[in-house]
Amino acid sequence: MGIRWTQKGNVSGTGETHEASVETNFSFRGPDGLPVAGDFTWSSDAYEMTFTPSSLLARGSDYTLILGAAGAALGGSIGGA
């Protein structure tokens, strides 16, 4: 998937999520394999998270987004379950 170097990334779910759990299990890594710093914001219904990198992304570079299965919904169900 191609994204613009100035773009924010959104992750949507099918139910309210436990924000801290999802943020802990979210990893966006740069071409060097190190985590990209940024901020999380959530929709008022907690269905959508937006990650905004603190700096511009490097053009023509590959990034890796990992959303671990241990991210939980508000009811406690695990994302990978």
C-alpha positions, 0 to 999 in steps of 0.5 A, a space after each residue: 500500500 502506498 501512502 504519501 509522506 505527509 499522510 496520517 494513518 487510520 485504523 478502524 474497528 467494528 466496535 469500541 476499543 480499549 484505547 491504551 491496549 490498542 496503542 500499546 500493540 501498535 507499532 509503526 517502524 521506519 526503514 531502519 526498523 526503529 519505531 516512528 514517533 507520533 501521536 494517537 487521536 481517537 474518534 469520539 466513539 472509539 471506533 477509529 484511531 489516527 496515528 500522526 507521525 511527528 515528522 515527515 516520512 522519508 520518500 521512496 522508503 518502506 515502513 512497517 505497520 504492526 497491530 498486535 493481536 493483543 489489542 482489546 475491545 472495551 468488553 475485553 475481547 482480544 483482537 486476534 480471538 
